[in-house]
Amino acid sequence: MKPGIGQQAAEEITVDALPARCRQLLAGGGCMRFAYVWLPGAGAPELRYVVNRSSCEPPEIWRCAPRDGKAPSLTPLAPLLSWYEREIADLSGIVFEGHPQPVPLLLLPGAQVDASLQQVAPRPQAPEAPRGDPLPYHLPSVAGPDFGDVQRLPFGPIRADVVESAQFVFLYTGEAILHYHPQLFFKHRGMERRFEGKPPALGVILAERVSGVGSLAHALAYCQAIEAAAGCAIPPRAAMARVILAELERLYNHLHFLGQLCHTTTLKVGEAEGKYLEERVKQINARLTGNRFLRNVLAPGGLRTDLQLNGLAPALAAIRAEFAGYARMLESSTPHLDRLITTGVLSEQVARDQGATGPVERASGSARDLRRDLPYAGYAGLPIDVAQRTAGDAHARQQVRIAEIEASFTLIGLAIEAMPAGETRTACRVDAGAEGLGWAESPRGALYYAVHADAEGRLARVKIKSPSFSNWRAFPFTVHDSNMMDYAINEASFGSTMAGCDR
């Protein structure tokens, strides 16, 4: 299985036929993954839809030219596309007719799109109402005699400690949350635009900085998109080394998650031990690569430098032994479990409809994992044990991550044993007009990069499909009809980042 696919064979679909094709795909068990817009050369804006007929088949790409700056909304058929369509509308001005919530997503009230974010130029005139509505949020009406005690609480965007910026608006009565609205994107950095005009080899440095705690996964998905566009295959040693690096990133992220989840349930010993084990793994990362966040290791075509694996296996074995006792403590602490069980339930149907991914999705009954379903790097030759639970609550999300930590220890050990000799990098040249799609199963879920090259082989467009963008879309469905005391636990149990949205 190739680690990505070239997009030159994208199927062209007219705007009139688009809804019917979407219905046909969904009726056959397929799903939409994400959508974006780009401007090919001096042509008209073009919509791209990435779809799957099944979880084990490589994605397909549809392309569609809007008519007079308009296209039919597919959100009524595939709700997970809602945020993608709103993002496209904000940054390009394309109007999605029939969208059930046609209000800005990225832009705060009264804001105009900045040139550094604008994705299609010239930007068509935005529609009048309801875009540009002076109301700060698109919230349901709570007027009437039955809602006299409902209170409105805006929380953020500046929050305690070093938590990323976001504002959450709660409509609540007593402790019961009736409605919840997350306002993200306060620090949108225009990362996708920053790639444009850069040589493909330089783009990996930007990819590593989209989300710090996902540096390796972003670099991996980006490199595989470039490799797909170039049609190059990386050396076997580099492929297996990428497995080790990706699982080390999964280890420290999941250990941090467990510590942070303990923080929200006030299990202080659990918080301290989880973050202590996280620190131990980061120190291993630094010794192995020179960087605690595993940056400056990957490059299109393989690795920048080879890995020196001496001492890695015994160091991880020591942490694994300590983790076993830690996991038993987490799964036997009654006060901790009491706060997790039945908190933030996400049903399998809602998870699928809203596009949840990664441990969040797998805790709600799904068994999707790109490492197994669309293997890349050296995963095709390794046994992938996909952790899965069905309760869909905060406890299930903890259990999935505990199981994934154990599986990561095993995978790293197998990869070390199977590490072949040889080169770690091959030439990777992107031709004019080439396109590629790459993916990786990050610690937070499915991560995709779509890349387009210009006439000189430089980057003309890079689209990032972040797992946090997907999971934040699903998260509010677990907050409505919950209670204020459980909110922090529920948010921590998703483990999403703001940086994944504020690209």
Residue, then its C-alpha position, 0 to 999 in steps of 0.5 A: m500500500k502506498p503511503g499516499i495517492g496522487q490526485q491527478a486522476a481526480e474525478e470531475i463532478t458538476v455542481d448539479a450532480l454533486p448532491a446525487r453523487c454524495r447520496q450514492l456514496l453514503a447509500g453504499g456505505g462510503c463517507m465524506r472525509f473533508a473538503y477544501v478550495w484552491l485556485p489552479g493556476a489562473g483558472a476559476p476556484e475549484l472545490r475538492y472533496v476527499v471521500n472513502r468508499s470503505s475504510c480499507e480503500p484509498p480515498e478518492i478525490w472529487r473536483c467541482a467548479p462552483r457556478d457563479g461563486k455558488a455550490p450546493s451544500l452537502t451538509p444536510l447529507a453529510p453533517l461533518l462537512s458543515w465546518y469545512e463548508r463554513e471555513i471555505a465560505d469564510l476564506s473564499g466567499i463561495v456560497f454553499e446554498g442550502h447550508p443549515q447554518p450559514v454563519p461565519l466559523l473562523l471570523l469573529p463578529g465584524a471581522q474581515v478576512d485578512a489577505s494572509l488567510q484568503q484562499v481564493a483571489p479575488r474574493p467574491q462578495a460575501p452574501e448579506a444576511p446572515r453573514g455579517d450578523p452583528l450578533p456575537y454568536h449564532l445561539p438558539s432563542v431562549a425567550g419565553p416564560d419557560f426560560g426565565d431562569v436560563q443564564r448565559l455564561p461566556f467563558g474565555p477566550i483567556r483561560a487559566d494556566v497555559v490553556e489555549s485561547a477559546q471562548f465557550v458560551f453556556l446557556y444553563t439553568g442551575e448546573a444543567i447545560l441547555h446549550y453550548h457554543p464553542q468559539l474557536f479560531f481566535k489565533h488563526r495563523g494562516m498556516e496553509r497560506r504560509f506553505e505557498g511558494k515554498p519548495p517542498a523540502l522546506g514545507v516540512i518545517l512549517a508542518e512541524r509547527v502547525s501543532g506542537v504536540g503533533s509535530l511528528a504526525h504533521a511532518l509525516a502526513y506532509c512528507q507522504a503527500i509530497e512523496a505521493a506527488a513525486g511518485c517516490a518510495i522511501p527506503p525500508r529503513a526510513a519506513m520502519a524508523r517512522v513507525i518508531l517515531a510516530e509511536l513515541e509521539r503517541l506515547y507521550n501524548h497519551l501519557h499527558f492525556l491521562g495526567q490531565l484527565c486526572h487533574t480534572t478529577t482532582l486525582k493529584v497523584g495520578e496527574a503527577e505520575g502521568k506527567y512524570l512518565e510523559e516527561r520520561v518519554k520526552q527525554i528519550n525523544a531528545r536523546l534519540t533525535g535531539n528534539r523532545f517534540l521529534r522535530n527536524v527528523l523527517a524529510p520528503g524521501g525518508l529521514r534527515t539523519d539515521l536513528q541510533l537505537n542503542g539503549l531505546a528498548p531497555a529505556l522503554a521497557a522500564i517505563r512500560a513496567e511503571f506504566a502497568g502499575y499506573a494504569r491499574m491505579l487509574e482503573s481501580s480508583t473509585p473517585h476517579l472512575d465515578r467522575l468519568i463513567t457516563t460523562g460526555v457520552l458520544s454515540e456511535q451514530v453522532a460520532r460518525d455523522q459529525g466526523a469524530t476520529g481517533p481515540v474519541e471515535r474508537a471509544s464510541g464503537s468504531a474500529r477505524d485506524l489508518r495504521r491498519d486500514l490504509p497502512y503507511a511507513g512500516y505499519a503494513g508489516l506489523p500487527i496493529d491491535v486497534a483499541q475499541r470501546t462502545a460506551g462512548d464516555a470519558h471512561a471509554r476514552q481513557q480505556v482506549r488510550i491506555a490500550e493504545i499506550e500498551a500497543s505502542f510499546t509493543l509496536i516500537g519493540l517489534a519495529i526495533e527488531a525488524m529494523p533493516a539496514g540500508e539507506t534512510r533517504t531517497a531523492c524526491r522531486v516534485d514535478a510541475g503541477a503534481e498533486g498528492l494526498g498523504w495521511a497519518e493516524s496521529p495521537r488524536g486521529a486521522l490527519y491528512y495533507a493535500v498538496h498541489a505544486d505550481a508550474e515550477g514545482r513549488l507549493a501552490r496549495v497545502k490543505i491540512k485536515s486536522p483531527s482536532f478540527s474534526n473532534w471539536r465539531a463533534f464535542p458540543f453534542t456531548v455537552h448539551d444536556s450535561n452539567m457544569m461540574d463535569y464540563a472540564i472532565n469532558e473537554a479533557s477526555f477529548g484531548s483536542t488542541m486549539a492549534g489544530c483548528d487555528r491553522 
